[in-house]
């Protein structure tokens, strides 16, 4: 499947993730937000982002900046009355607003 495609191997707590090196979550998120806004033909009024590990902390920070009142006024994607929920799986220090219990 990844023949001749450069990949990045990430080791986590109990998992190994293999992803194409060219995949950038920031660009993927931008594409998803653009597609959702285009399909709905209006700005997004609810955002739910669930992260599972330390690598998602930068996305929590980015979403927090993007969803501050001042930023919403100029946002291409989000309405001024956006409701957002940023969640992390497991209880630990995080930039997320909420946590979800993780049961094995």
C-alpha atoms as one frame of an Amber mdcrd trajectory, in Angstrom:
protein
   0.000   0.000   0.000   2.836   2.418   0.817   5.120   1.266  -1.975   7.305
   4.182  -3.069   5.530   6.489  -0.600   7.633   7.960   2.224   6.063   7.119
   5.564   6.426   8.272   9.137   6.235   5.708  11.938   4.933   6.965  15.289
   5.148   4.872  18.437   2.582   5.514  21.134   1.331   3.929  24.299   0.281
   0.519  22.995   0.147   1.405  19.297   2.224   2.047  16.206   0.927   4.506
  13.636   2.186   4.508  10.039   1.158   7.533   7.995   2.349   9.060   4.734
   4.974  11.721   5.466   3.126  14.172   3.230  -0.028  13.986   5.375  -0.316
  17.096   7.500  -3.182  17.170   9.958  -3.345  20.963   9.757  -4.058  20.844
   6.030  -6.508  17.991   6.486  -8.414  19.945   9.139  -8.519  22.993   6.861
  -9.881  20.858   3.999 -12.530  19.317   6.268 -13.647  22.707   7.607 -13.832
  24.085   4.075 -15.871  21.076   2.855 -18.284  21.211   5.798 -18.875  24.928
   5.348 -19.389  24.506   1.601 -21.785  21.594   2.003 -23.851  23.340   4.671
 -23.697  26.624   2.724 -23.213  28.499   5.997 -20.622  28.905   8.713 -20.052
  26.144  11.264 -21.852  26.660  14.582 -20.665  23.562  16.499 -17.211  21.991
  16.753 -16.304  18.726  18.476 -12.648  17.677  18.426 -11.542  14.579  20.318
  -7.841  13.912  20.761  -6.197  10.851  22.181  -2.602  11.740  22.964   0.052
  14.412  23.361   0.330  14.987  19.614  -3.187  16.458  19.599  -2.293  19.243
  22.044  -1.219  21.563  19.225  -4.662  21.150  17.639  -6.379  22.002  20.914
  -4.263  25.171  21.058  -5.021  26.004  17.412  -8.760  25.487  17.827  -8.772
  27.608  20.986  -7.107  30.464  19.106  -9.445  30.048  16.130 -12.536  30.084
  18.342 -11.782  33.116  20.549 -14.391  35.876  20.207 -12.059  38.212  18.294
 -10.999  35.454  15.889 -14.610  34.378  15.269 -15.468  37.823  13.889 -12.938
  37.273  11.105 -13.332  33.512  10.703 -13.873  32.028   7.286 -15.362  28.859
   8.792 -16.988  29.534  12.172 -20.075  31.545  13.083 -19.872  34.193  15.805
 -22.035  32.049  18.100 -19.928  28.897  17.718 -20.169  26.287  20.480 -17.047
  24.150  20.747 -16.060  21.102  22.762 -12.405  20.084  22.811 -11.970  16.707
  24.494  -9.051  14.439  25.385  -9.381  10.730  26.024  -8.159   9.999  29.546
  -7.668  12.302  32.518  -4.353  14.186  32.277  -3.042  17.743  31.910  -4.254
  19.074  28.580  -5.318  22.153  26.638  -8.629  20.387  26.022 -11.686  21.709
  27.840 -13.048  18.277  28.725 -11.841  14.734  29.185 -13.445  11.399  28.411
 -12.793   8.455  30.691 -10.743   5.737  29.063 -11.696   2.215  30.031  -9.667
  -0.762  28.854
